[in-house]
């Protein structure tokens, strides 16, 4: 049995005071206003530590599907690196960036995400890797019955826009990866930040969805089974994505540090168990109960569409 713990959107905050020179006159000022008005009250560092510890204790592999930081500040990256390093000594880790990690074009130019997290992105199939400004993607890890395939959808956007894009370069590489014999004999586990299934109007998708989700779905169409894991929505939900020969389980993880009365939103992680023959045996959430600071199993609601 191979176990994967799925965390997303921890929005790790800087433990130090924010340097106003780094947030004035750019998109960060809107993010900081949101932090002051809302996120500072609902993202709990102690919740995140409990979730990280529990995830590493029960899984062989921990995946984090983006928005690891909140404003993409170096101090947030420092804190995020420390927290993720702490669990990587007990479980292997793979990460993908979210829109908050690539908050500004300057962060992309500096290649800040790979500077901090490259060691979690060593691909077993390096011939397919593209050295993107966001990092070396697609990143493939062949682990027992699973082929973990990490994609980047994070691109800098103007204020009030948080949509993502995979791009034709990654999609072309993904097609080759899915045809590789080492991947074909395993269950594919696709990691991405933005929702790959979105039934909203196109304008909403352009504002905060995955702009080329349809192209990604066409690329995944030959698969008969597998998991597509994402974040961004800050709620736990799962849906089925029909393919030409079967269906994929598409599952969203909520914010790993969120304090919220709804257990479908509250801090936690998702757990997936893959049998030795590649069958997906378990899809389940583990949600923090603030009364006893312990995580308890919970069913993930299924919808006809994930976004």
C-alpha angles and dihedrals in degrees: 000000000000116000126204123189113204121204128172145177101012089160091205110210128215112263088213130065115280116258103233091207089068097052105037119098096013140075092279092077090068091046091049091050088053089049093052094045099042124347097059088064099044106038109078121194091202090054091052093050091051091048093048092049093049093046094051091046096056105033139070091209132024119204124192115198102203146280088087089155129039106220100007091248119160090238089055091048089051091053092044092050091052093050095046092044088055093060096038089074089067104031135020114257135210123182138189126193126249130204092269091056090056094038096148135029088241090062089054093048091050090050088226096163096056091041089063102031108028092113089065091052105063106137125215088210102046093165088077098047120115116202097229121178086247092055144282103318145204088040116189126197118185107206121168108293093353135082106199110202117188121198132184120228095163118120130157114260136184120264116299092017120102105162123138139215132201097194133212094273092062093039091053090049090047091055090055091046093053089051093051113112093228090056097040092061091053136062109262117232109192118199122199136145103224124062113270092197115054125160096182126111116286093250090060091049090052090050101049111347136081105290095203097036091128091057091050091050091051089052091052094045096098092060119102097197142355145108130279109196124192145152135195096106097077093222136087114250139143135198140170123254110203115221134187092270107021139326141288125224107234112197133180124204120211127231108301093218102036122137105205135141092231110083089208086066104029122106117289144097138255121244124209123187119200118196120226089258091055097256115143102240102173138025108175142145125230109206129193117242107206091204094068100012088234130124120241130192119257136177116249113232115243122220135181088244129020100220 
